Amino acid sequence: MHKHIHAIIHHPARIAGAVSLASFFVVIAGWTWAHLVLVPLGQSVIVSWSADAGILRTVPVDELPSFLAGIGGTALLMVIVNAALAVELERRDRSWGKLVAIATGAVSGLIFIAFAAMIGVNS
C-alpha cells in the first residue's frame, strides 16, 4: 500500500492525486466515525431531520450498517472515479484536473459533514 501512495504523490499529476487521496481518507474517516458512534446506540437512528418538520426519517439499528455502507461505498466510488478522471485530466490540462480534484474534495467534505450531522442529531 505504501508503494501505491508513494506513486500517487510523486506522479506528474501529484496535486490531483494528493487531493484525491485526502478525499478518500475524509470519506473513510466520516464513515468509520459514524459507524463507531451510531451502531452501539442500539436504537433507531435519526438520519434526516428538519427544524421545520422535525424527524423526517429514521433507520432501525439492524439496518444501520448497510445504510452507512451505502452512503460510504457510493462516496468512495465517486472519489475513485473522480481521482482517475482528475489524474488523467491533469496530464492533459492542469487546470481541469485540479478543478475536478478540488470539486471531489469539496463533495467529500460534505459527505463527512453529513456523517457528522447524523452523529450530532443522535447524540
PyMOL commands that set and color helices and strands:
alter all, ss='L'
color gray80, all
select helices_A, chain A and resi 2-9+14-41+64-92+94-122
alter helices_A, ss='H'
color red, helices_A
select strands_A, chain A and resi 45-50+54-59
alter strands_A, ss='S'
color yellow, strands_A
deselect
rebuild
show_as cartoon
